[in-house]
Amino acid sequence: MEKQNQKMLRKQVVPYEKPDTRKSIIQILDTIVPFFVVWILAYQSLSVSYWLTLALTVIGAGLLTRMFIIFHDCCHHSFFKSRKANKILGTITGILTLFPYSQWQHDHSIHHATSSNLDKRGTGDIWLLTVDEFRSASAWTRFRYRLYRNPLIMFGLGPTYVFLLKNRFNKKSAKRGERINLYITNIAIAAIIALLCYTIGWQAFLLVQGPIFLIAGSIGVWLFYVQHTFEDSYFEPNEKWDFVLAAVEGSSFYKLPKVLQWFTGNIGYHHVHHLCPRVPNYQLEAAHKNTDALKHVPTITLKTSLTSLRFRLWDENQKKFVHFKDVPLLPGMNHIPSQSKS
């Protein structure tokens, strides 16, 4: 894609960046309100059948995922025109989704500025090693990386660690406003949990919130993973890296069934989001459909996205993801069994 065409592509999407207050309010009403209703129904269903409770928590998890997309838009200042309104709603939805608004906004901004840049990995992204890096790494680093990339760890224990533990602490480099926002978030989360445990009991709280948290967490990590880990992805060193190419070739168009598209807040149009982060989630589909050049971006479906589970390393020579078993180790290293599934 030529530089001139890249600039034109961004200009074509710019008109969709303007937030629509009416649509934003409707999205709050059809997401946050139903979430609380479903949560209450799930609690009441405990006296009927836990199978019914679990069915309701699946819906609750979907609504929590959609709520995270609202939080995500607020972090980009794309949900409302007012930056203050975005911060207030972002902090509230951050409390409900267990994410500190200011901290995640900072890290996610770095992710957008460095996505698919091999020389600027490490902040707001998933740990990725190239084939050469893996081969030259120590045995301990290879072991940790294999654990990290194991689906049970990444989509099971991973979300629990990130949401419950990692998100609760400030970084050493955090500025005063970011630190205060995290303190407010942590205090509010603790207060809500304490209040619910006191009023309905800790067992009932865990029986309802536990499945919602685990399902929504796994969905969230899966979405983030598959949006940048797919067969025809794009990764380049800094001198060759290009922002527009990283957006339209390094971010997938995850074509989901309409119901799942609704629950995931249109984030499947991730190529549009990376091209213009200020486009609200409810404008992403229109931007994609009305921009001819975006109709030919890498597209994955619910079925084809499952192949991403076997992608472990980025091969710079072949420009594609490969599995551990496809990588011959350097002399003197332990051989990786071909039947390995991690």
C-alpha positions in Angstrom: 0.0 0.0 0.0 1.5 3.3 -1.1 2.0 6.2 1.4 -0.5 8.3 -0.5 -3.2 5.6 -0.4 -2.5 5.1 3.4 -3.1 8.8 4.1 -6.3 8.7 2.0 -7.5 5.6 3.9 -7.2 7.3 7.2 -9.0 10.4 5.9 -11.9 8.2 4.7 -12.5 6.9 8.2 -12.1 10.2 10.1 -15.8 11.2 9.6 -16.8 8.3 11.8 -14.8 9.5 14.7 -17.5 11.9 16.0 -19.3 10.5 19.1 -23.1 10.4 19.1 -24.3 11.2 22.6 -27.7 9.6 21.9 -26.2 6.4 20.8 -23.8 6.4 23.7 -26.6 6.8 26.2 -28.6 4.1 24.6 -25.6 1.8 24.8 -25.3 2.5 28.5 -28.9 1.7 29.0 -28.9 -1.5 27.0 -25.6 -2.7 28.6 -25.1 -1.6 32.2 -28.8 -1.7 33.3 -29.4 -5.2 31.9 -26.2 -6.4 33.6 -27.5 -5.4 37.0 -30.9 -7.0 36.2 -29.3 -10.3 35.1 -27.1 -10.2 38.2 -30.1 -9.9 40.5 -32.0 -12.6 38.6 -28.9 -14.9 38.9 -28.8 -14.4 42.6 -32.5 -15.1 43.0 -32.2 -18.2 40.9 -29.9 -19.7 43.4 -32.9 -20.9 45.3 -34.3 -22.5 42.2 -31.5 -24.2 40.3 -27.8 -23.5 39.9 -28.0 -24.6 36.3 -30.4 -21.6 35.8 -27.9 -19.5 37.6 -25.1 -20.5 35.4 -27.2 -19.8 32.3 -27.8 -16.3 33.6 -24.2 -15.8 34.4 -23.3 -16.5 30.8 -25.5 -13.7 29.7 -24.0 -11.6 32.5 -20.5 -12.3 31.2 -21.5 -11.2 27.7 -22.9 -7.9 29.1 -19.7 -7.4 31.2 -17.7 -7.9 28.0 -19.8 -5.3 26.3 -19.4 -3.0 29.3 -15.6 -3.4 28.9 -15.9 -2.1 25.4 -17.6 1.0 26.7 -14.7 1.4 29.2 -12.3 0.9 26.3 -14.0 3.6 24.3 -13.8 6.0 27.2 -10.1 5.3 27.5 -9.8 6.6 23.9 -12.0 9.6 24.6 -14.3 8.3 21.9 -17.5 7.5 23.8 -18.4 11.1 24.7 -17.2 14.5 23.3 -16.3 15.6 26.8 -13.0 14.2 28.1 -14.3 14.6 31.7 -17.4 12.6 30.9 -15.2 9.9 29.4 -13.1 9.8 32.5 -16.0 9.6 34.9 -17.8 6.8 33.0 -14.5 5.1 32.3 -13.7 5.0 36.0 -17.1 3.7 36.9 -17.0 0.9 34.2 -13.4 0.3 35.2 -14.6 -0.5 38.7 -17.2 -2.8 37.4 -14.8 -4.6 35.1 -11.9 -4.5 37.6 -9.7 -2.2 35.4 -8.1 1.0 36.7 -9.0 3.7 34.1 -5.9 5.9 34.0 -3.4 3.1 34.2 -5.0 1.0 31.4 -5.5 4.1 29.3 -1.8 4.8 29.5 -0.7 1.2 28.6 -3.3 0.8 25.9 -2.2 4.1 24.2 1.3 2.6 24.0 -0.2 -0.6 22.6 -1.8 1.4 19.7 1.4 3.3 19.0 3.6 0.2 18.9 1.3 -2.6 17.8 3.1 -5.1 15.4 6.4 -3.2 16.0 9.0 -5.9 16.9 11.3 -3.4 18.5 8.7 -1.9 20.8 7.0 -4.8 22.4 6.3 -5.1 26.1 3.6 -2.6 27.1 -0.1 -3.3 26.7 0.4 -6.4 24.5 0.7 -10.2 24.7 4.2 -11.5 25.3 5.6 -12.5 21.8 8.9 -14.0 20.9 10.3 -14.5 17.4 11.7 -17.8 16.4 15.3 -16.5 16.7 14.6 -15.0 20.1 13.1 -18.3 21.3 16.0 -20.4 20.1 18.6 -18.1 21.7 16.7 -17.7 25.0 17.7 -19.4 28.2 16.0 -22.7 29.1 14.1 -20.8 31.9 12.8 -18.2 29.6 11.7 -20.8 27.1 9.9 -22.7 29.9 8.1 -19.5 31.1 7.1 -18.6 27.6 5.7 -22.0 26.9 3.7 -21.8 30.1 2.5 -18.3 29.2 1.4 -19.4 25.7 -0.4 -22.5 27.0 -4.2 -22.0 26.4 -5.1 -23.1 29.9 -2.8 -20.5 31.4 -3.5 -17.7 28.9 -7.3 -18.0 28.9 -7.8 -19.5 32.3 -5.3 -18.4 35.0 -4.1 -15.4 33.0 -7.3 -13.3 33.3 -7.5 -14.1 37.0 -3.9 -12.9 37.6 -4.2 -9.8 35.5 -7.7 -8.6 36.6 -7.4 -9.5 40.3 -3.7 -9.0 41.0 -1.8 -7.1 38.4 -4.5 -4.4 38.0 -4.5 -3.7 41.7 -1.0 -2.2 41.8 0.6 1.0 40.5 3.7 1.0 38.4 6.8 2.7 39.7 6.6 5.2 36.8 2.9 6.0 37.4 2.1 9.7 37.8 0.1 11.2 40.7 -3.3 11.2 38.8 -2.8 7.6 37.7 -2.0 6.5 41.2 -5.0 8.3 42.7 -7.3 6.8 40.1 -6.1 3.3 40.9 -6.6 3.9 44.7 -10.2 5.1 44.1 -10.8 2.1 41.9 -9.5 -0.4 44.4 -11.4 1.2 47.3 -14.6 1.2 45.3 -14.1 -2.5 44.3 -13.4 -3.5 47.9 -16.4 -1.6 49.2 -18.8 -3.2 46.6 -17.5 -6.7 47.3 -17.8 -6.1 51.1 -21.3 -4.8 50.8 -22.5 -7.7 48.7 -20.9 -10.3 50.9 -22.5 -8.7 53.9 -26.0 -8.5 52.4 -26.2 -11.7 50.5 -23.3 -13.8 51.9 -19.9 -14.5 50.4 -21.0 -17.9 49.1 -23.9 -16.4 47.0 -21.6 -13.6 45.8 -19.0 -16.1 44.6 -21.6 -18.4 43.0 -22.9 -15.5 40.9 -19.9 -13.3 40.3 -17.4 -16.1 40.0 -18.7 -17.6 36.7 -19.4 -14.1 35.3 -15.8 -13.0 36.0 -14.2 -16.2 34.7 -16.2 -16.3 31.5 -15.9 -12.6 30.7 -12.2 -12.7 31.5 -11.5 -15.6 29.1 -13.6 -13.9 26.4 -11.7 -10.6 26.8 -8.3 -12.2 26.6 -9.4 -14.4 23.7 -10.6 -11.3 21.8 -7.3 -9.4 22.4 -5.3 -12.5 21.5 -7.0 -13.4 18.2 -7.2 -9.8 17.0 -3.4 -9.8 16.6 -2.6 -13.5 16.4 -3.8 -14.8 13.1 -2.2 -16.4 10.0 -1.8 -13.4 7.8 -0.7 -11.0 10.5 1.9 -8.2 10.3 5.0 -7.7 12.3 8.0 -5.6 11.3 11.1 -4.1 13.0 10.9 -0.4 13.7 12.7 0.8 10.5 10.1 -1.0 8.3 7.1 -0.6 10.6 4.1 1.4 9.3 1.2 2.6 11.5 -1.5 2.1 8.8 -0.2 -1.3 7.6 0.0 -2.4 11.3 -3.7 -1.4 11.6 -5.1 -2.9 8.5 -2.8 -6.0 8.2 -1.8 -6.5 11.8 -5.3 -6.2 13.3 -7.9 -8.7 12.2 -11.5 -8.3 11.0 -13.1 -10.9 13.3 -16.4 -11.6 11.5 -18.7 -12.8 14.3 -22.4 -13.8 14.3 -24.6 -10.8 15.0 -25.4 -11.8 18.6 -21.7 -12.2 19.5 -20.9 -9.0 17.6 -23.4 -7.2 19.8 -22.0 -8.6 23.0 -18.5 -7.8 22.0 -19.3 -4.3 21.1 -18.2 -4.5 17.4 -14.6 -4.9 18.5 -14.2 -7.5 15.8 -13.8 -4.6 13.4 -10.4 -4.2 15.1 -8.6 -3.1 11.9 -10.9 0.0 11.9 -10.3 0.6 15.5 -6.5 0.5 15.1 -6.6 2.7 12.1 -8.7 5.4 13.9 -8.9 4.7 17.7 -11.3 7.6 18.1 -14.1 5.9 16.2 -16.8 4.8 18.8 -17.6 1.1 18.8 -21.1 1.7 17.4 -19.5 3.4 14.3 -16.9 0.7 13.5 -19.2 -1.4 11.3 -20.3 1.5 9.2 -16.7 2.7 8.8 -15.8 -0.8 7.6 -18.7 -1.2 5.2 -18.4 2.3 3.6 -14.6 2.2 3.0 -13.8 0.0 0.0 -10.1 -0.5 1.0 -11.1 -2.0 4.3 -13.2 -4.7 2.7 -10.1 -6.6 1.7 -8.3 -6.8 5.1 -7.4 -10.1 6.8 -10.7 -11.7 7.8 -11.2 -14.5 10.3 -14.4 -16.2 11.4 -15.4 -18.0 14.6 -14.3 -21.3 13.1 -11.0 -20.2 11.5 -10.0 -18.2 14.5 -9.6 -21.5 16.4 -6.4 -22.2 14.4 -4.8 -19.3 16.2 -4.5 -21.6 19.3 -1.5 -23.3 17.7 0.4 -20.1 16.9 3.2 -19.6 19.4 6.1 -17.8 17.7 6.6 -15.2 15.0 8.9 -16.3 12.1 10.5 -13.2 10.7 11.8 -15.0 7.6 8.4 -16.6 6.6 6.4 -13.6 7.9 3.9 -15.9 9.8 3.2 -17.6 13.1 4.5 -21.0 13.8 4.1 -23.7 16.5 6.9 -24.8 18.8 7.2 -28.1 17.0 8.0 -26.3 13.8 11.2 -24.7 15.3 14.4 -26.8 15.3 16.4 -25.8 18.3 20.1 -24.8 18.3 22.7 -27.6 19.0 23.0 -28.4 22.6 19.4 -27.5 23.5 16.7 -29.9 24.7 14.5 -31.1 21.8 10.9 -30.0 21.8 8.8 -33.2 21.2 6.7 -32.9 18.0 3.6 -34.1 19.8 3.8 -31.2 22.3 0.5 -29.4 22.6 1.6 -26.5 24.7 
